[in-house]
Amino acid sequence: MSLKRAEEVKGYDKLSDTSKAIFKKFLGNFYKRWEYPEKHIPEKVKLVKDKADGEYLRVDFTTMWLHVKNSTTWY
């Protein structure tokens, strides 16, 4: 199974240019750092504005979802 490019993830086209850049950098870092990234395929991404957590990208994978604060900080 091949890894998805950022542009192939549902919702990418609705992000601002800044959020697109963050998501692209995050995805590259995620693929490099995560063991077996092909098991965790991103399905959709969206910008979330939350009073408690602030602004973040929510990235839904086939196996989980992550808060992405920037290209190197996610949980």
PyMOL Python script that loads the backbone (N, CA, C, O; Angstrom):
from pymol import cmd

cmd.read_pdbstr("""\
ATOM      1  N   MET A   1       0.847  -1.181   0.000  1.00  0.00           N
ATOM      2  CA  MET A   1       0.000   0.000   0.000  1.00  0.00           C
ATOM      3  C   MET A   1       0.895   1.247   0.000  1.00  0.00           C
ATOM      4  O   MET A   1       1.858   1.324   0.763  1.00  0.00           O
ATOM      5  N   SER A   2       0.578   2.198  -0.840  1.00  0.00           N
ATOM      6  CA  SER A   2       1.400   3.410  -0.903  1.00  0.00           C
ATOM      7  C   SER A   2       0.861   4.460   0.067  1.00  0.00           C
ATOM      8  O   SER A   2      -0.299   4.424   0.478  1.00  0.00           O
ATOM      9  N   LEU A   3       1.738   5.390   0.413  1.00  0.00           N
ATOM     10  CA  LEU A   3       1.364   6.462   1.325  1.00  0.00           C
ATOM     11  C   LEU A   3       0.639   7.564   0.556  1.00  0.00           C
ATOM     12  O   LEU A   3       1.011   7.897  -0.569  1.00  0.00           O
ATOM     13  N   LYS A   4      -0.398   8.126   1.174  1.00  0.00           N
ATOM     14  CA  LYS A   4      -1.174   9.195   0.542  1.00  0.00           C
ATOM     15  C   LYS A   4      -0.412  10.508   0.580  1.00  0.00           C
ATOM     16  O   LYS A   4       0.265  10.823   1.559  1.00  0.00           O
ATOM     17  N   ARG A   5      -0.530  11.256  -0.481  1.00  0.00           N
ATOM     18  CA  ARG A   5      -0.023  12.625  -0.507  1.00  0.00           C
ATOM     19  C   ARG A   5      -1.050  13.519   0.184  1.00  0.00           C
ATOM     20  O   ARG A   5      -2.237  13.196   0.227  1.00  0.00           O
ATOM     21  N   ALA A   6      -0.588  14.632   0.716  1.00  0.00           N
ATOM     22  CA  ALA A   6      -1.471  15.553   1.439  1.00  0.00           C
ATOM     23  C   ALA A   6      -2.655  15.968   0.581  1.00  0.00           C
ATOM     24  O   ALA A   6      -3.782  16.046   1.070  1.00  0.00           O
ATOM     25  N   GLU A   7      -2.405  16.235  -0.691  1.00  0.00           N
ATOM     26  CA  GLU A   7      -3.456  16.697  -1.598  1.00  0.00           C
ATOM     27  C   GLU A   7      -4.549  15.659  -1.841  1.00  0.00           C
ATOM     28  O   GLU A   7      -5.631  16.003  -2.315  1.00  0.00           O
ATOM     29  N   GLU A   8      -4.283  14.414  -1.528  1.00  0.00           N
ATOM     30  CA  GLU A   8      -5.247  13.328  -1.732  1.00  0.00           C
ATOM     31  C   GLU A   8      -6.177  13.118  -0.538  1.00  0.00           C
ATOM     32  O   GLU A   8      -7.123  12.335  -0.621  1.00  0.00           O
ATOM     33  N   VAL A   9      -5.918  13.803   0.560  1.00  0.00           N
ATOM     34  CA  VAL A   9      -6.701  13.618   1.782  1.00  0.00           C
ATOM     35  C   VAL A   9      -7.949  14.501   1.720  1.00  0.00           C
ATOM     36  O   VAL A   9      -7.864  15.692   1.422  1.00  0.00           O
ATOM     37  N   LYS A  10      -9.099  13.906   2.004  1.00  0.00           N
ATOM     38  CA  LYS A  10     -10.369  14.633   1.986  1.00  0.00           C
ATOM     39  C   LYS A  10     -10.304  15.832   2.932  1.00  0.00           C
ATOM     40  O   LYS A  10      -9.876  15.697   4.079  1.00  0.00           O
ATOM     41  N   GLY A  11     -10.725  16.993   2.457  1.00  0.00           N
ATOM     42  CA  GLY A  11     -10.742  18.206   3.258  1.00  0.00           C
ATOM     43  C   GLY A  11      -9.529  19.102   3.036  1.00  0.00           C
ATOM     44  O   GLY A  11      -9.548  20.277   3.402  1.00  0.00           O
ATOM     45  N   TYR A  12      -8.478  18.554   2.440  1.00  0.00           N
ATOM     46  CA  TYR A  12      -7.262  19.341   2.201  1.00  0.00           C
ATOM     47  C   TYR A  12      -7.577  20.595   1.391  1.00  0.00           C
ATOM     48  O   TYR A  12      -7.076  21.677   1.699  1.00  0.00           O
ATOM     49  N   ASP A  13      -8.388  20.456   0.379  1.00  0.00           N
ATOM     50  CA  ASP A  13      -8.692  21.579  -0.509  1.00  0.00           C
ATOM     51  C   ASP A  13      -9.466  22.698   0.182  1.00  0.00           C
ATOM     52  O   ASP A  13      -9.535  23.808  -0.346  1.00  0.00           O
ATOM     53  N   LYS A  14     -10.050  22.432   1.352  1.00  0.00           N
ATOM     54  CA  LYS A  14     -10.817  23.441   2.083  1.00  0.00           C
ATOM     55  C   LYS A  14      -9.955  24.207   3.099  1.00  0.00           C
ATOM     56  O   LYS A  14     -10.420  25.176   3.700  1.00  0.00           O
ATOM     57  N   LEU A  15      -8.703  23.776   3.291  1.00  0.00           N
ATOM     58  CA  LEU A  15      -7.815  24.427   4.253  1.00  0.00           C
ATOM     59  C   LEU A  15      -7.242  25.712   3.676  1.00  0.00           C
ATOM     60  O   LEU A  15      -7.147  25.875   2.459  1.00  0.00           O
ATOM     61  N   SER A  16      -6.861  26.622   4.567  1.00  0.00           N
ATOM     62  CA  SER A  16      -6.155  27.838   4.142  1.00  0.00           C
ATOM     63  C   SER A  16      -4.754  27.448   3.672  1.00  0.00           C
ATOM     64  O   SER A  16      -4.294  26.336   3.934  1.00  0.00           O
ATOM     65  N   ASP A  17      -4.091  28.348   2.989  1.00  0.00           N
ATOM     66  CA  ASP A  17      -2.727  28.066   2.526  1.00  0.00           C
ATOM     67  C   ASP A  17      -1.795  27.753   3.696  1.00  0.00           C
ATOM     68  O   ASP A  17      -0.940  26.874   3.590  1.00  0.00           O
ATOM     69  N   THR A  18      -1.955  28.462   4.804  1.00  0.00           N
ATOM     70  CA  THR A  18      -1.133  28.228   5.992  1.00  0.00           C
ATOM     71  C   THR A  18      -1.383  26.826   6.546  1.00  0.00           C
ATOM     72  O   THR A  18      -0.438  26.101   6.856  1.00  0.00           O
ATOM     73  N   SER A  19      -2.654  26.448   6.669  1.00  0.00           N
ATOM     74  CA  SER A  19      -2.996  25.112   7.185  1.00  0.00           C
ATOM     75  C   SER A  19      -2.536  24.021   6.231  1.00  0.00           C
ATOM     76  O   SER A  19      -2.109  22.957   6.679  1.00  0.00           O
ATOM     77  N   LYS A  20      -2.614  24.260   4.926  1.00  0.00           N
ATOM     78  CA  LYS A  20      -2.130  23.290   3.942  1.00  0.00           C
ATOM     79  C   LYS A  20      -0.638  23.042   4.134  1.00  0.00           C
ATOM     80  O   LYS A  20      -0.183  21.899   4.097  1.00  0.00           O
ATOM     81  N   ALA A  21       0.119  24.116   4.337  1.00  0.00           N
ATOM     82  CA  ALA A  21       1.566  23.992   4.529  1.00  0.00           C
ATOM     83  C   ALA A  21       1.880  23.204   5.802  1.00  0.00           C
ATOM     84  O   ALA A  21       2.756  22.339   5.801  1.00  0.00           O
ATOM     85  N   ILE A  22       1.167  23.505   6.882  1.00  0.00           N
ATOM     86  CA  ILE A  22       1.357  22.773   8.140  1.00  0.00           C
ATOM     87  C   ILE A  22       1.041  21.296   7.941  1.00  0.00           C
ATOM     88  O   ILE A  22       1.801  20.434   8.383  1.00  0.00           O
ATOM     89  N   PHE A  23      -0.076  20.999   7.279  1.00  0.00           N
ATOM     90  CA  PHE A  23      -0.483  19.613   7.077  1.00  0.00           C
ATOM     91  C   PHE A  23       0.535  18.853   6.232  1.00  0.00           C
ATOM     92  O   PHE A  23       0.875  17.713   6.549  1.00  0.00           O
ATOM     93  N   LYS A  24       1.022  19.474   5.160  1.00  0.00           N
ATOM     94  CA  LYS A  24       2.021  18.815   4.307  1.00  0.00           C
ATOM     95  C   LYS A  24       3.283  18.485   5.091  1.00  0.00           C
ATOM     96  O   LYS A  24       3.807  17.376   4.990  1.00  0.00           O
ATOM     97  N   LYS A  25       3.774  19.451   5.877  1.00  0.00           N
ATOM     98  CA  LYS A  25       4.984  19.229   6.673  1.00  0.00           C
ATOM     99  C   LYS A  25       4.737  18.175   7.742  1.00  0.00           C
ATOM    100  O   LYS A  25       5.573  17.300   7.965  1.00  0.00           O
ATOM    101  N   PHE A  26       3.573  18.262   8.410  1.00  0.00           N
ATOM    102  CA  PHE A  26       3.227  17.256   9.418  1.00  0.00           C
ATOM    103  C   PHE A  26       3.233  15.863   8.811  1.00  0.00           C
ATOM    104  O   PHE A  26       3.829  14.943   9.371  1.00  0.00           O
ATOM    105  N   LEU A  27       2.571  15.700   7.664  1.00  0.00           N
ATOM    106  CA  LEU A  27       2.440  14.379   7.059  1.00  0.00           C
ATOM    107  C   LEU A  27       3.810  13.806   6.703  1.00  0.00           C
ATOM    108  O   LEU A  27       4.051  12.616   6.902  1.00  0.00           O
ATOM    109  N   GLY A  28       4.699  14.631   6.184  1.00  0.00           N
ATOM    110  CA  GLY A  28       6.056  14.184   5.898  1.00  0.00           C
ATOM    111  C   GLY A  28       6.770  13.732   7.158  1.00  0.00           C
ATOM    112  O   GLY A  28       7.422  12.688   7.162  1.00  0.00           O
ATOM    113  N   ASN A  29       6.653  14.516   8.237  1.00  0.00           N
ATOM    114  CA  ASN A  29       7.265  14.145   9.518  1.00  0.00           C
ATOM    115  C   ASN A  29       6.644  12.867  10.081  1.00  0.00           C
ATOM    116  O   ASN A  29       7.351  11.991  10.579  1.00  0.00           O
ATOM    117  N   PHE A  30       5.325  12.770   9.998  1.00  0.00           N
ATOM    118  CA  PHE A  30       4.623  11.588  10.499  1.00  0.00           C
ATOM    119  C   PHE A  30       5.119  10.328   9.791  1.00  0.00           C
ATOM    120  O   PHE A  30       5.424   9.326  10.437  1.00  0.00           O
ATOM    121  N   TYR A  31       5.197  10.386   8.466  1.00  0.00           N
ATOM    122  CA  TYR A  31       5.648   9.225   7.692  1.00  0.00           C
ATOM    123  C   TYR A  31       7.079   8.832   8.049  1.00  0.00           C
ATOM    124  O   TYR A  31       7.404   7.644   8.064  1.00  0.00           O
ATOM    125  N   LYS A  32       7.936   9.808   8.335  1.00  0.00           N
ATOM    126  CA  LYS A  32       9.336   9.516   8.667  1.00  0.00           C
ATOM    127  C   LYS A  32       9.495   8.961  10.072  1.00  0.00           C
ATOM    128  O   LYS A  32      10.372   8.132  10.314  1.00  0.00           O
ATOM    129  N   ARG A  33       8.663   9.404  10.996  1.00  0.00           N
ATOM    130  CA  ARG A  33       8.849   9.070  12.415  1.00  0.00           C
ATOM    131  C   ARG A  33       8.008   7.900  12.902  1.00  0.00           C
ATOM    132  O   ARG A  33       8.380   7.235  13.869  1.00  0.00           O
ATOM    133  N   TRP A  34       6.889   7.641  12.255  1.00  0.00           N
ATOM    134  CA  TRP A  34       5.972   6.601  12.721  1.00  0.00           C
ATOM    135  C   TRP A  34       6.405   5.250  12.170  1.00  0.00           C
ATOM    136  O   TRP A  34       6.691   5.120  10.980  1.00  0.00           O
ATOM    137  N   GLU A  35       6.453   4.259  13.025  1.00  0.00           N
ATOM    138  CA  GLU A  35       6.776   2.920  12.565  1.00  0.00           C
ATOM    139  C   GLU A  35       5.589   2.380  11.764  1.00  0.00           C
ATOM    140  O   GLU A  35       4.450   2.437  12.228  1.00  0.00           O
ATOM    141  N   TYR A  36       5.844   1.871  10.597  1.00  0.00           N
ATOM    142  CA  TYR A  36       4.823   1.337   9.692  1.00  0.00           C
ATOM    143  C   TYR A  36       3.723   2.365   9.397  1.00  0.00           C
ATOM    144  O   TYR A  36       2.551   2.101   9.668  1.00  0.00           O
ATOM    145  N   PRO A  37       4.079   3.530   8.846  1.00  0.00           N
ATOM    146  CA  PRO A  37       3.055   4.548   8.568  1.00  0.00           C
ATOM    147  C   PRO A  37       1.996   4.070   7.583  1.00  0.00           C
ATOM    148  O   PRO A  37       0.888   4.607   7.559  1.00  0.00           O
ATOM    149  N   GLU A  38       2.320   3.071   6.773  1.00  0.00           N
ATOM    150  CA  GLU A  38       1.334   2.566   5.804  1.00  0.00           C
ATOM    151  C   GLU A  38       0.138   1.906   6.485  1.00  0.00           C
ATOM    152  O   GLU A  38      -0.875   1.653   5.834  1.00  0.00           O
ATOM    153  N   LYS A  39       0.240   1.624   7.782  1.00  0.00           N
ATOM    154  CA  LYS A  39      -0.897   1.072   8.536  1.00  0.00           C
ATOM    155  C   LYS A  39      -1.835   2.169   9.035  1.00  0.00           C
ATOM    156  O   LYS A  39      -2.928   1.882   9.524  1.00  0.00           O
ATOM    157  N   HIS A  40      -1.410   3.413   8.911  1.00  0.00           N
ATOM    158  CA  HIS A  40      -2.175   4.557   9.414  1.00  0.00           C
ATOM    159  C   HIS A  40      -2.375   5.554   8.279  1.00  0.00           C
ATOM    160  O   HIS A  40      -1.661   6.553   8.190  1.00  0.00           O
ATOM    161  N   ILE A  41      -3.332   5.284   7.426  1.00  0.00           N
ATOM    162  CA  ILE A  41      -3.572   6.107   6.246  1.00  0.00           C
ATOM    163  C   ILE A  41      -4.495   7.279   6.601  1.00  0.00           C
ATOM    164  O   ILE A  41      -5.583   7.059   7.134  1.00  0.00           O
ATOM    165  N   PRO A  42      -4.076   8.526   6.313  1.00  0.00           N
ATOM    166  CA  PRO A  42      -4.953   9.667   6.599  1.00  0.00           C
ATOM    167  C   PRO A  42      -6.169   9.646   5.672  1.00  0.00           C
ATOM    168  O   PRO A  42      -6.042   9.476   4.460  1.00  0.00           O
ATOM    169  N   GLU A  43      -7.346   9.824   6.270  1.00  0.00           N
ATOM    170  CA  GLU A  43      -8.588   9.811   5.489  1.00  0.00           C
ATOM    171  C   GLU A  43      -9.174  11.202   5.296  1.00  0.00           C
ATOM    172  O   GLU A  43      -9.695  11.515   4.226  1.00  0.00           O
ATOM    173  N   LYS A  44      -9.089  12.055   6.349  1.00  0.00           N
ATOM    174  CA  LYS A  44      -9.612  13.412   6.212  1.00  0.00           C
ATOM    175  C   LYS A  44      -8.919  14.352   7.188  1.00  0.00           C
ATOM    176  O   LYS A  44      -8.356  13.932   8.200  1.00  0.00           O
ATOM    177  N   VAL A  45      -8.976  15.628   6.857  1.00  0.00           N
ATOM    178  CA  VAL A  45      -8.357  16.669   7.671  1.00  0.00           C
ATOM    179  C   VAL A  45      -9.297  17.870   7.713  1.00  0.00           C
ATOM    180  O   VAL A  45      -9.966  18.184   6.729  1.00  0.00           O
ATOM    181  N   LYS A  46      -9.337  18.537   8.866  1.00  0.00           N
ATOM    182  CA  LYS A  46     -10.128  19.761   8.973  1.00  0.00           C
ATOM    183  C   LYS A  46      -9.554  20.641  10.072  1.00  0.00           C
ATOM    184  O   LYS A  46      -8.931  20.152  11.014  1.00  0.00           O
ATOM    185  N   LEU A  47      -9.769  21.936   9.943  1.00  0.00           N
ATOM    186  CA  LEU A  47      -9.342  22.900  10.945  1.00  0.00           C
ATOM    187  C   LEU A  47     -10.405  22.963  12.033  1.00  0.00           C
ATOM    188  O   LEU A  47     -11.597  23.081  11.746  1.00  0.00           O
ATOM    189  N   VAL A  48      -9.961  22.882  13.283  1.00  0.00           N
ATOM    190  CA  VAL A  48     -10.868  22.955  14.428  1.00  0.00           C
ATOM    191  C   VAL A  48     -10.447  24.135  15.296  1.00  0.00           C
ATOM    192  O   VAL A  48      -9.264  24.323  15.581  1.00  0.00           O
ATOM    193  N   LYS A  49     -11.426  24.921  15.710  1.00  0.00           N
ATOM    194  CA  LYS A  49     -11.177  26.022  16.641  1.00  0.00           C
ATOM    195  C   LYS A  49     -11.906  25.683  17.925  1.00  0.00           C
ATOM    196  O   LYS A  49     -13.135  25.618  17.961  1.00  0.00           O
ATOM    197  N   ASP A  50     -11.127  25.467  18.988  1.00  0.00           N
ATOM    198  CA  ASP A  50     -11.669  24.991  20.252  1.00  0.00           C
ATOM    199  C   ASP A  50     -11.211  25.929  21.372  1.00  0.00           C
ATOM    200  O   ASP A  50     -10.043  26.315  21.418  1.00  0.00           O
ATOM    201  N   LYS A  51     -12.117  26.293  22.265  1.00  0.00           N
ATOM    202  CA  LYS A  51     -11.751  27.188  23.360  1.00  0.00           C
ATOM    203  C   LYS A  51     -10.681  26.580  24.255  1.00  0.00           C
ATOM    204  O   LYS A  51      -9.751  27.273  24.666  1.00  0.00           O
ATOM    205  N   ALA A  52     -10.803  25.311  24.556  1.00  0.00           N
ATOM    206  CA  ALA A  52      -9.854  24.656  25.459  1.00  0.00           C
ATOM    207  C   ALA A  52      -8.513  24.355  24.791  1.00  0.00           C
ATOM    208  O   ALA A  52      -7.461  24.575  25.392  1.00  0.00           O
ATOM    209  N   ASP A  53      -8.542  23.856  23.555  1.00  0.00           N
ATOM    210  CA  ASP A  53      -7.314  23.425  22.880  1.00  0.00           C
ATOM    211  C   ASP A  53      -6.776  24.434  21.878  1.00  0.00           C
ATOM    212  O   ASP A  53      -5.685  24.240  21.343  1.00  0.00           O
ATOM    213  N   GLY A  54      -7.504  25.494  21.613  1.00  0.00           N
ATOM    214  CA  GLY A  54      -7.081  26.456  20.603  1.00  0.00           C
ATOM    215  C   GLY A  54      -7.348  25.919  19.208  1.00  0.00           C
ATOM    216  O   GLY A  54      -8.197  25.049  19.014  1.00  0.00           O
ATOM    217  N   GLU A  55      -6.621  26.445  18.251  1.00  0.00           N
ATOM    218  CA  GLU A  55      -6.803  26.041  16.857  1.00  0.00           C
ATOM    219  C   GLU A  55      -5.856  24.885  16.537  1.00  0.00           C
ATOM    220  O   GLU A  55      -4.680  24.916  16.899  1.00  0.00           O
ATOM    221  N   TYR A  56      -6.378  23.872  15.860  1.00  0.00           N
ATOM    222  CA  TYR A  56      -5.556  22.724  15.470  1.00  0.00           C
ATOM    223  C   TYR A  56      -6.168  22.049  14.259  1.00  0.00           C
ATOM    224  O   TYR A  56      -7.331  22.277  13.925  1.00  0.00           O
ATOM    225  N   LEU A  57      -5.378  21.223  13.611  1.00  0.00           N
ATOM    226  CA  LEU A  57      -5.894  20.391  12.527  1.00  0.00           C
ATOM    227  C   LEU A  57      -6.266  19.044  13.112  1.00  0.00           C
ATOM    228  O   LEU A  57      -5.469  18.423  13.816  1.00  0.00           O
ATOM    229  N   ARG A  58      -7.455  18.599  12.827  1.00  0.00           N
ATOM    230  CA  ARG A  58      -7.857  17.253  13.213  1.00  0.00           C
ATOM    231  C   ARG A  58      -7.620  16.365  11.995  1.00  0.00           C
ATOM    232  O   ARG A  58      -8.193  16.583  10.927  1.00  0.00           O
ATOM    233  N   VAL A  59      -6.764  15.359  12.177  1.00  0.00           N
ATOM    234  CA  VAL A  59      -6.450  14.438  11.097  1.00  0.00           C
ATOM    235  C   VAL A  59      -6.991  13.067  11.476  1.00  0.00           C
ATOM    236  O   VAL A  59      -6.550  12.462  12.454  1.00  0.00           O
ATOM    237  N   ASP A  60      -7.946  12.584  10.699  1.00  0.00           N
ATOM    238  CA  ASP A  60      -8.531  11.266  10.924  1.00  0.00           C
ATOM    239  C   ASP A  60      -7.807  10.246  10.050  1.00  0.00           C
ATOM    240  O   ASP A  60      -7.721  10.398   8.832  1.00  0.00           O
ATOM    241  N   PHE A  61      -7.293   9.212  10.694  1.00  0.00           N
ATOM    242  CA  PHE A  61      -6.618   8.112  10.011  1.00  0.00           C
ATOM    243  C   PHE A  61      -7.541   6.899  10.017  1.00  0.00           C
ATOM    244  O   PHE A  61      -8.609   6.933  10.629  1.00  0.00           O
ATOM    245  N   THR A  62      -7.140   5.845   9.350  1.00  0.00           N
ATOM    246  CA  THR A  62      -7.935   4.617   9.350  1.00  0.00           C
ATOM    247  C   THR A  62      -7.971   3.988  10.739  1.00  0.00           C
ATOM    248  O   THR A  62      -8.881   3.217  11.042  1.00  0.00           O
ATOM    249  N   THR A  63      -6.985   4.308  11.595  1.00  0.00           N
ATOM    250  CA  THR A  63      -6.858   3.643  12.885  1.00  0.00           C
ATOM    251  C   THR A  63      -7.016   4.550  14.097  1.00  0.00           C
ATOM    252  O   THR A  63      -7.133   4.059  15.220  1.00  0.00           O
ATOM    253  N   MET A  64      -7.022   5.877  13.891  1.00  0.00           N
ATOM    254  CA  MET A  64      -7.013   6.826  15.019  1.00  0.00           C
ATOM    255  C   MET A  64      -7.251   8.230  14.472  1.00  0.00           C
ATOM    256  O   MET A  64      -7.464   8.409  13.273  1.00  0.00           O
ATOM    257  N   TRP A  65      -7.214   9.224  15.357  1.00  0.00           N
ATOM    258  CA  TRP A  65      -7.199  10.619  14.916  1.00  0.00           C
ATOM    259  C   TRP A  65      -6.235  11.387  15.793  1.00  0.00           C
ATOM    260  O   TRP A  65      -5.991  11.012  16.940  1.00  0.00           O
ATOM    261  N   LEU A  66      -5.685  12.467  15.250  1.00  0.00           N
ATOM    262  CA  LEU A  66      -4.701  13.266  15.968  1.00  0.00           C
ATOM    263  C   LEU A  66      -5.037  14.750  15.923  1.00  0.00           C
ATOM    264  O   LEU A  66      -5.594  15.248  14.944  1.00  0.00           O
ATOM    265  N   HIS A  67      -4.683  15.460  17.020  1.00  0.00           N
ATOM    266  CA  HIS A  67      -4.641  16.922  17.024  1.00  0.00           C
ATOM    267  C   HIS A  67      -3.280  17.286  16.441  1.00  0.00           C
ATOM    268  O   HIS A  67      -2.261  16.781  16.911  1.00  0.00           O
ATOM    269  N   VAL A  68      -3.240  18.135  15.444  1.00  0.00           N
ATOM    270  CA  VAL A  68      -1.975  18.600  14.891  1.00  0.00           C
ATOM    271  C   VAL A  68      -1.871  20.099  15.170  1.00  0.00           C
ATOM    272  O   VAL A  68      -2.593  20.900  14.576  1.00  0.00           O
ATOM    273  N   LYS A  69      -0.968  20.468  16.078  1.00  0.00           N
ATOM    274  CA  LYS A  69      -0.790  21.872  16.442  1.00  0.00           C
ATOM    275  C   LYS A  69       0.152  22.569  15.468  1.00  0.00           C
ATOM    276  O   LYS A  69      -0.046  23.736  15.132  1.00  0.00           O
ATOM    277  N   ASN A  70       1.169  21.853  15.019  1.00  0.00           N
ATOM    278  CA  ASN A  70       2.089  22.341  13.991  1.00  0.00           C
ATOM    279  C   ASN A  70       2.763  21.131  13.375  1.00  0.00           C
ATOM    280  O   ASN A  70       2.392  19.997  13.680  1.00  0.00           O
ATOM    281  N   SER A  71       3.736  21.347  12.523  1.00  0.00           N
ATOM    282  CA  SER A  71       4.303  20.218  11.775  1.00  0.00           C
ATOM    283  C   SER A  71       5.071  19.225  12.645  1.00  0.00           C
ATOM    284  O   SER A  71       5.323  18.101  12.212  1.00  0.00           O
ATOM    285  N   THR A  72       5.445  19.616  13.852  1.00  0.00           N
ATOM    286  CA  THR A  72       6.195  18.700  14.725  1.00  0.00           C
ATOM    287  C   THR A  72       5.496  18.396  16.057  1.00  0.00           C
ATOM    288  O   THR A  72       6.014  17.626  16.865  1.00  0.00           O
ATOM    289  N   THR A  73       4.339  18.989  16.283  1.00  0.00           N
ATOM    290  CA  THR A  73       3.616  18.764  17.550  1.00  0.00           C
ATOM    291  C   THR A  73       2.235  18.203  17.252  1.00  0.00           C
ATOM    292  O   THR A  73       1.378  18.877  16.680  1.00  0.00           O
ATOM    293  N   TRP A  74       2.043  16.959  17.651  1.00  0.00           N
ATOM    294  CA  TRP A  74       0.738  16.340  17.500  1.00  0.00           C
ATOM    295  C   TRP A  74       0.512  15.362  18.637  1.00  0.00           C
ATOM    296  O   TRP A  74       1.460  14.841  19.226  1.00  0.00           O
ATOM    297  N   TYR A  75      -0.756  15.118  18.938  1.00  0.00           N
ATOM    298  CA  TYR A  75      -1.119  14.174  20.003  1.00  0.00           C
ATOM    299  C   TYR A  75      -2.488  13.603  19.752  1.00  0.00           C
ATOM    300  O   TYR A  75      -2.971  12.789  20.539  1.00  0.00           O
TER     301      TYR A  75
END
""", "prot")
cmd.dss("prot")
cmd.show_as("cartoon", "prot")
cmd.util.cbc("prot")
cmd.orient("prot")
